Structure formats: structure tokens, C-alpha cells
């Protein structure tokens, strides 16, 4: 089974229809069908819920349902420790990106997996060796 890293910009599109939602839903469907194993840094649920909270499109009760749905997806979530933490810091510095974004890129590098993102600015900022792991969903 293929392994892929998915970031918050993609997962948010599972709950809010916006540009790129179709491609994001295709990734979700590949995961649900068992074709793809999705992994992410432990911060993924925090980021998704935070974005949805600030979009003000959901009531708190609806956001609680989103939290349950995220839990039900059973992503393999990775804590920022050891070599993963060190690589994340290096990727952040080399690309002048946030630690949050670097955590997704670094996990893809460590797992030799694709990172699916809808964040065009992130993709643009990455150097060649790091951008090779990233697929921009548009």
C-alpha cells in the first residue's frame, strides 16, 4: 500500500467546498478504499480544527462532529521526536518555512512518501530536493 503525508490544507477541503476540494476528496477516497495509507504530524487535527473554527462556517457542535470524524479516519500521527525533529528544523531553516510546514515535508522525506498539499506558497518556497516530495493539489 502506498503511504502519503497529507497536510491540513488538504484535509480542510474534505469539510469545506473550495478550490481544490475535488482533488482533496480523491485523496480521501483513495485512503478510504485502502489504496493509500495517510500519515501526518501529530499537529494535523489541531490545524484542521483551528482553520475550520476561524472560518466561522460551523457551530461548535458541528466542529465536535468534525473532531470525531478526524479521529475515525485513524491517520497514523507522528510525534515530533528524534531524527524527525532534527530534520524538521533543518528543512525549516533551509527553506525559510514554518516548523509546522517543515514537519509535513520532513515526514514525507523520512517515509519516502508524497506530501499532498493545497498550499501553493509552501511548494514555491521549497528547494528542489525538498519540493520533489510534494504534490500540489489544485
CORKA-V664993 format. One record per run of one state. SS is the DSSP state (H for helix, E for strand, - for the rest). FROM is the first residue (numbers start at 0). LEN is the number of residues. If there is no record, write none. Layout:
<<SS | FROM | LEN> <SS | FROM | LEN>>
This chain:
<<- | 0 | 1> <E | 1 | 5> <- | 6 | 1> <H | 7 | 7> <- | 14 | 6> <H | 20 | 12> <- | 32 | 3> <E | 35 | 6> <- | 41 | 2> <H | 43 | 12> <- | 55 | 4> <H | 59 | 13> <- | 72 | 3> <E | 75 | 3> <- | 78 | 3> <H | 81 | 14> <- | 95 | 3> <H | 98 | 13> <- | 111 | 2> <E | 113 | 4> <- | 117 | 2> <H | 119 | 6> <- | 125 | 2> <H | 127 | 4> <- | 131 | 2> <E | 133 | 3> <- | 136 | 2>>
